Amino acid sequence: MAETEIEGVKLGSSKPMIATQEEMVENRVPIPYRDQCAHLLIPLNKCRVAEFYLPWKCENERHAYEKCEYELVMERMLQMQKIRELQAAKKKGTLPGSVLPAPANV
């Protein structure tokens, strides 16, 4: 996946994609769940099926998957915060790192 950049902030995850498309298709991972944590979802789903979806089973696999998803969300939130800060600085006319304010629009 190509990384894009908005307002000087790189978008996309810093985590590598471990599960391949073939593995995700083979293990019937739903499309919305095919992200950087899919490699943890595959064994979790296998465990869930083997244990008849009992909630007290597969705790380690579930915890690892949920932690990975949480880290992805936090990373996206940080990127959005940086974008908002840069946009606010543009509106004020002070860009980070500049000593002088931006010239007035006359």
C-alpha positions as CSV (number, residue, x, y, z in Angstrom):
1,M,0.0,0.0,0.0
2,A,1.4,3.4,-1.0
3,E,1.8,5.9,1.8
4,T,0.2,9.2,1.2
5,E,0.9,12.5,2.9
6,I,-1.5,15.2,4.1
7,E,-0.3,18.5,5.6
8,G,3.1,17.0,5.9
9,V,1.9,14.1,8.0
10,K,2.4,10.6,6.7
11,L,-0.8,8.5,6.6
12,G,-0.9,4.8,7.0
13,S,0.3,2.4,9.6
14,S,3.8,1.9,10.7
15,K,3.0,-1.7,11.3
16,P,3.9,-4.1,8.5
17,M,1.2,-6.2,6.8
18,I,2.1,-9.8,7.8
19,A,-0.8,-11.9,6.5
20,T,-1.0,-12.2,2.8
21,Q,-4.1,-11.7,0.7
22,E,-4.1,-15.5,-0.1
23,E,-4.0,-16.3,3.6
24,M,-6.8,-14.0,4.4
25,V,-9.0,-15.3,1.5
26,E,-8.2,-18.9,2.5
27,N,-9.2,-18.2,6.2
28,R,-12.3,-16.3,5.1
29,V,-11.3,-13.1,6.9
30,P,-14.0,-10.5,6.2
31,I,-12.8,-7.6,4.0
32,P,-13.3,-4.9,6.7
33,Y,-10.9,-6.9,9.0
34,R,-8.1,-7.2,6.5
35,D,-5.7,-4.9,8.2
36,Q,-2.3,-5.0,9.9
37,C,-3.8,-7.2,12.7
38,A,-5.3,-9.9,10.4
39,H,-2.4,-12.2,11.2
40,L,-3.7,-12.3,14.8
41,L,-7.3,-12.6,13.8
42,I,-6.8,-15.9,11.8
43,P,-5.6,-17.9,14.8
44,L,-8.2,-16.3,17.0
45,N,-11.1,-17.3,14.7
46,K,-9.7,-20.8,14.5
47,C,-9.6,-21.0,18.3
48,R,-13.1,-19.7,18.5
49,V,-14.4,-22.3,16.2
50,A,-12.5,-25.1,18.0
51,E,-13.8,-23.9,21.4
52,F,-17.4,-23.3,20.3
53,Y,-17.1,-19.6,20.9
54,L,-17.0,-19.9,24.7
55,P,-16.1,-16.5,26.0
56,W,-13.6,-17.6,28.6
57,K,-11.6,-19.6,25.9
58,C,-9.0,-18.0,23.6
59,E,-8.3,-15.1,25.9
60,N,-4.6,-14.8,24.9
61,E,-5.4,-14.7,21.2
62,R,-8.2,-12.2,21.8
63,H,-6.1,-10.0,23.9
64,A,-3.3,-9.9,21.3
65,Y,-5.7,-9.1,18.5
66,E,-7.5,-6.4,20.5
67,K,-4.2,-4.8,21.6
68,C,-3.0,-4.7,17.9
69,E,-6.3,-3.0,16.9
70,Y,-6.1,-0.5,19.8
71,E,-2.5,0.5,18.7
72,L,-3.8,1.0,15.1
73,V,-6.6,3.3,16.3
74,M,-4.2,5.2,18.6
75,E,-1.8,5.7,15.7
76,R,-4.6,7.0,13.4
77,M,-5.8,9.4,16.2
78,L,-2.3,10.8,16.6
79,Q,-2.0,11.4,12.8
80,M,-5.3,13.2,12.8
81,Q,-4.3,15.3,15.8
82,K,-1.1,16.4,14.0
83,I,-3.1,17.3,10.9
84,R,-5.6,19.4,12.9
85,E,-2.7,21.2,14.7
86,L,-1.1,22.0,11.4
87,Q,-4.4,23.3,9.9
88,A,-5.0,25.4,13.0
89,A,-1.5,26.9,12.7
90,K,-2.2,27.7,9.1
91,K,-5.4,29.5,10.0
92,K,-3.5,31.5,12.7
93,G,-0.8,32.3,10.3
94,T,2.0,30.7,12.3
95,L,3.5,27.6,11.0
96,P,5.6,25.4,13.3
97,G,9.2,26.2,13.1
98,S,8.8,29.7,11.7
99,V,9.9,32.7,13.7
100,L,7.9,35.3,11.8
101,P,4.1,35.2,11.3
102,A,2.8,34.6,7.8
103,P,2.2,37.8,5.8
104,A,-1.3,39.3,5.9
105,N,-3.5,38.9,2.9
106,V,-3.9,42.5,1.6
